[in-house]
Structures are given as structure tokens and as C-alpha cells.
């Protein structure tokens, strides 16, 4: 029982001894004074100030002065206008503007000159070919030997071309008979440009093939037919007793109306 009473007494004595020991004071850090800068001065490095204190010499730094000149008080009177300079480079073209309103209707023009009394506002032809034709060249002109209708001789039988004397809308048609086992490739021409093609593949049976179109012709235009040869043999068939190749054309509406 005595040991039980001694244990709390020893604990109290140890706590009291610990509280009676004085606390160790921490060493105080010596702060060095640093000279501050004025509102117009630049900060001075601490190292340079320390070196100045160690040397025993007092150093002063002049503030940096930036003069400011008020231009408004030096402005003189307005001078005379100078000579006009050379024009600058042209800029890029702008976008197209909005279409404006239609203007007022103009006055009625003067009557035109009187037309030629012999000039007719009609044109029509129908010609045929009684002989077969093979295309021996790359392009070969097709001529005609039979004249059915040739109003005012606008179709030249020697050249095989229709010459437009009356400008306007024309209708043309071409009919040919193919040859057995041979290709049929024909161009309907306007001047030097093909405008339509008549074509038939080689077959063991010959057939009638046709092509038609309408053209807006100007005075001096020519319409004619040519054959176009490719790798295969190109031909059209006809006989002396019958006409298998027919070329027609007529004026639908003259441009002068």
C-alpha cells in the first residue's frame, strides 16, 4: 500500500521540477538599417549600401530627372496649304453595286432605211444524195446530187453548204441509211463547229438514222454535213434508183420581225 501512495507523489515532484526550470531565451537577430529611396529615386541595392557603411563614406544618389516639354505652348500659327501631291496607286475594284431604278422611256426613234425590194424573208431547202460514201479521210465533206427544194438558191449544190441570207431561227434535219457491218458517224456543222452528231454502231442489219435541231443563225453563217472517221470504217449507204440520204432546212422565224 505504501508503494501505491509513493507513485503519485513522485509524479508530482517530477512535474514541479520541470516547471521550475527557466526557459532558454532565443538569440535576437540584429537587423541592419537600409536607406530608403525618395519618390524620384531608384532603389539602391543593399549590397552597395552595406559596402558604403563598411567603408565609412556616405554616398548620395542623384534622382533621375526626365524633363517634359509642353508642345502646346510652342505651337505656332497655321501655315498655308501645300501643293497637291501626286495621285496614289489605284485600289482594288469594289463589289458591284445594286441595280438602279429604270430610267424614263426614251423618245421614238427615226424610221430606218427602206429595205431591199428583192430581199425575201423566206428560206427553205431539201436535197438528197443517191451515191454511197465512205470516209477515207479523218474528216470528209458530204455533198448532195439531188435537189428537191432550193428556195432562192440559198443552198449551194456545188459546195454542199447552206448559206444564211436571212438571219433568224432555222430548223434542220438529216436522214441517212447505215451500211452493214460499218460505223456511221456524221457531224452536222455550223461554220467550222460541230453542233450535232448522227451515230450508229456497226450491225449486221442496216437501218435509217436521223437527227434534227434548231439553230439561231446570223447572216453569213453556213450549215453543212461532214463524216468523221475513227478507228472503224465509216460509211453511209444509198443507191442510184433511191435516195437514202436527205438534208432539209427552213426558216421558222426571221430576226427582222
C-alpha positions as CSV (number, residue, x, y, z in Angstrom):
1,X,0.0,0.0,0.0
2,X,2.9,2.4,0.6
3,X,4.1,1.8,-2.9
4,X,0.8,2.8,-4.3
5,X,0.9,6.1,-2.4
6,X,4.5,6.9,-3.4
7,X,3.8,6.7,-7.1
8,X,1.6,9.8,-7.4
9,X,3.9,11.7,-5.1
10,X,6.9,11.0,-7.4
11,X,4.9,12.2,-10.4
12,X,4.0,15.5,-8.7
13,X,7.6,16.1,-7.8
14,X,8.8,15.5,-11.4
15,X,6.2,17.9,-12.8
16,X,7.2,20.5,-10.4
17,X,10.9,20.3,-11.2
18,X,10.2,20.5,-14.9
19,X,8.1,23.7,-14.4
20,X,10.7,25.3,-12.2
21,X,13.4,25.2,-14.8
22,X,13.9,28.7,-16.5
23,X,13.1,28.9,-20.3
24,X,16.0,29.4,-22.6
25,X,15.8,32.8,-24.4
26,X,16.2,32.7,-28.2
27,X,19.1,34.7,-29.6
28,X,17.9,38.1,-31.1
29,X,18.7,38.7,-34.7
30,X,20.3,42.0,-35.4
31,X,18.6,43.9,-38.1
32,X,20.6,46.2,-40.4
33,X,19.3,49.6,-41.4
34,X,18.8,50.2,-45.1
35,X,18.4,53.7,-46.5
36,X,15.2,54.1,-48.3
37,X,14.7,56.0,-51.6
38,X,12.8,59.1,-52.3
39,X,9.8,59.3,-54.6
40,X,12.0,60.2,-57.6
41,X,15.0,58.0,-56.7
42,X,15.7,54.5,-57.8
43,X,16.1,51.8,-55.2
44,X,19.7,51.2,-54.1
45,X,21.0,47.7,-53.9
46,X,21.5,46.5,-50.3
47,X,25.0,45.2,-51.0
48,X,26.2,48.7,-52.2
49,X,24.7,50.3,-49.0
50,X,26.5,47.8,-46.8
51,X,29.8,48.4,-48.6
52,X,29.3,52.1,-48.1
53,X,28.8,51.7,-44.4
54,X,31.8,49.5,-44.0
55,X,34.0,52.0,-45.9
56,X,32.7,54.8,-43.6
57,X,31.9,57.1,-46.5
58,X,28.4,58.5,-47.1
59,X,27.2,58.1,-50.7
60,X,24.3,60.0,-52.1
61,X,22.5,59.3,-55.4
62,X,21.0,62.0,-57.6
63,X,17.5,61.4,-58.7
64,X,16.9,60.8,-62.4
65,X,15.3,63.8,-64.0
66,X,13.2,63.5,-67.2
67,X,12.2,66.9,-68.5
68,X,8.8,67.3,-70.1
69,X,8.1,69.9,-72.7
70,X,4.5,71.1,-73.3
71,X,4.3,71.3,-77.1
72,X,1.0,73.2,-76.9
73,X,2.8,76.4,-75.7
74,X,5.3,76.2,-78.6
75,X,2.6,75.7,-81.4
76,X,2.8,78.4,-84.0
77,X,0.2,79.7,-86.4
78,X,-1.3,77.5,-89.1
79,X,0.7,77.5,-92.3
80,X,-0.5,77.8,-95.9
81,X,-2.0,74.8,-97.7
82,X,0.7,72.9,-99.6
83,X,0.7,71.9,-103.3
84,X,-1.4,68.9,-104.2
85,X,0.6,65.7,-104.2
86,X,0.7,63.1,-107.0
87,X,-2.2,60.6,-107.2
88,X,-1.8,57.4,-105.3
89,X,-1.9,53.9,-106.7
90,X,-5.3,52.6,-107.8
91,X,-7.1,50.4,-105.3
92,X,-8.8,47.2,-105.9
93,X,-12.1,47.1,-107.7
94,X,-15.1,47.2,-105.3
95,X,-18.1,45.0,-105.4
96,X,-20.8,45.6,-107.9
97,X,-23.5,47.9,-106.6
98,X,-27.2,47.4,-106.5
99,X,-29.0,47.8,-109.8
100,X,-30.6,51.2,-110.0
101,X,-34.1,52.1,-111.0
102,X,-35.2,52.1,-114.6
103,X,-34.9,55.4,-116.3
104,X,-37.7,57.1,-118.2
105,X,-38.7,55.7,-121.6
106,X,-36.9,57.4,-124.5
107,X,-38.4,59.1,-127.5
108,X,-39.4,57.2,-130.5
109,X,-36.5,56.8,-133.0
110,X,-36.4,57.7,-136.6
111,X,-37.7,55.2,-139.2
112,X,-35.0,53.0,-140.6
113,X,-33.9,52.9,-144.3
114,X,-36.2,51.2,-146.7
115,X,-35.5,47.5,-147.2
116,X,-34.4,46.0,-150.5
117,X,-37.4,45.0,-152.6
118,X,-35.8,41.8,-153.8
119,X,-34.9,40.5,-150.3
120,X,-37.4,37.9,-149.2
121,X,-37.9,36.8,-145.6
122,X,-38.1,33.2,-146.6
123,X,-35.6,30.3,-146.8
124,X,-36.0,26.6,-147.4
125,X,-34.2,23.7,-149.0
126,X,-34.3,19.9,-149.3
127,X,-31.5,18.0,-151.0
128,X,-30.5,14.3,-151.3
129,X,-27.7,12.0,-152.3
130,X,-28.1,9.0,-154.5
131,X,-24.5,7.7,-154.2
132,X,-23.0,5.9,-151.1
133,X,-20.0,7.4,-149.5
134,X,-17.0,6.0,-147.5
135,X,-14.9,8.2,-145.2
136,X,-11.4,7.9,-146.5
137,X,-10.0,10.9,-144.5
138,X,-10.3,11.9,-140.9
139,X,-13.0,14.5,-141.9
140,X,-14.8,14.2,-145.2
141,X,-17.3,16.7,-146.6
142,X,-20.7,15.3,-147.7
143,X,-22.1,16.7,-150.9
144,X,-25.5,16.2,-152.5
145,X,-26.6,15.5,-156.1
146,X,-30.4,15.7,-155.9
147,X,-32.3,18.9,-155.4
148,X,-35.9,18.7,-154.2
149,X,-36.5,22.3,-153.0
150,X,-34.0,25.1,-153.0
151,X,-35.8,28.4,-152.4
152,X,-33.8,31.4,-153.8
153,X,-30.8,29.1,-154.2
154,X,-29.7,29.5,-150.7
155,X,-28.2,26.0,-150.7
156,X,-25.1,25.7,-152.8
157,X,-25.2,22.3,-154.6
158,X,-21.5,22.6,-155.6
159,X,-20.1,23.2,-152.1
160,X,-22.9,21.2,-150.3
161,X,-23.5,24.1,-147.8
162,X,-26.5,26.2,-146.9
163,X,-25.7,29.9,-146.8
164,X,-27.8,32.1,-144.4
165,X,-29.0,35.2,-146.2
166,X,-31.9,35.9,-143.8
167,X,-31.0,35.8,-140.1
168,X,-33.4,34.1,-137.8
169,X,-34.4,30.7,-136.3
170,X,-34.0,27.7,-138.6
171,X,-34.9,24.1,-138.4
172,X,-32.6,21.4,-139.8
173,X,-32.9,17.6,-140.2
174,X,-30.6,14.9,-141.5
175,X,-31.6,11.3,-142.5
176,X,-29.1,8.7,-143.6
177,X,-29.0,4.9,-144.2
178,X,-26.4,2.9,-142.4
179,X,-24.1,0.3,-144.0
180,X,-24.0,-3.3,-142.9
181,X,-21.0,-4.0,-140.5
182,X,-19.8,-0.4,-140.8
183,X,-19.9,2.5,-138.4
184,X,-21.9,5.6,-139.2
185,X,-20.5,8.8,-137.6
186,X,-21.7,12.1,-139.1
187,X,-21.5,15.7,-137.9
188,X,-24.0,18.5,-138.6
189,X,-21.8,21.6,-138.8
190,X,-22.3,25.3,-138.2
191,X,-19.5,27.1,-139.9
192,X,-16.5,25.2,-138.6
193,X,-18.0,23.9,-135.4
194,X,-20.0,20.6,-135.0
195,X,-23.4,21.3,-133.4
196,X,-25.0,17.8,-133.6
197,X,-23.9,14.2,-134.2
198,X,-25.7,11.4,-136.0
199,X,-24.2,8.0,-135.0
200,X,-25.0,4.3,-135.5
201,X,-22.9,1.3,-134.3
202,X,-21.8,-1.4,-136.7
203,X,-24.5,-4.1,-137.2
204,X,-25.4,-6.9,-139.5
205,X,-28.6,-5.0,-140.4
206,X,-28.7,-1.6,-142.0
207,X,-31.1,1.0,-140.5
208,X,-32.4,4.5,-141.2
209,X,-30.9,7.0,-138.7
210,X,-32.0,10.7,-138.3
211,X,-31.0,13.8,-136.4
212,X,-32.7,17.2,-136.2
213,X,-32.2,20.6,-134.3
214,X,-33.0,24.3,-134.5
215,X,-30.3,27.0,-134.8
216,X,-30.3,30.8,-134.4
217,X,-28.3,31.9,-137.5
218,X,-26.7,35.2,-138.4
219,X,-26.3,36.4,-141.9
220,X,-23.3,34.7,-143.4
221,X,-23.5,31.5,-141.3
222,X,-23.1,28.2,-143.2
223,X,-24.6,24.8,-142.3
224,X,-23.3,21.6,-143.8
225,X,-22.6,17.9,-143.2
226,X,-19.3,16.0,-142.7
227,X,-18.3,12.5,-141.9
228,X,-15.9,11.7,-139.0
229,X,-13.7,8.7,-139.3
230,X,-12.3,6.9,-136.2
231,X,-10.7,3.5,-135.9
232,X,-13.5,1.7,-137.7
233,X,-14.6,2.1,-141.3
234,X,-17.2,4.9,-141.6
235,X,-19.8,4.9,-144.4
236,X,-23.4,5.9,-145.4
237,X,-25.4,3.9,-147.9
238,X,-27.5,5.0,-150.9
239,X,-28.5,3.8,-154.4
240,X,-28.9,5.4,-157.8
241,X,-32.5,4.3,-158.0
242,X,-33.4,5.6,-154.5
243,X,-32.5,8.4,-152.2
244,X,-31.4,7.3,-148.7
245,X,-29.6,10.4,-147.6
246,X,-31.7,13.6,-147.2
247,X,-30.7,17.0,-145.8
248,X,-33.5,19.6,-145.0
249,X,-33.8,23.1,-143.6
250,X,-36.1,26.0,-143.5
251,X,-36.6,29.4,-141.8
252,X,-39.0,29.3,-138.8
253,X,-38.9,33.0,-137.7
254,X,-36.8,35.7,-139.3
255,X,-34.9,38.1,-136.9
256,X,-36.4,41.2,-138.6
257,X,-39.9,40.6,-137.4
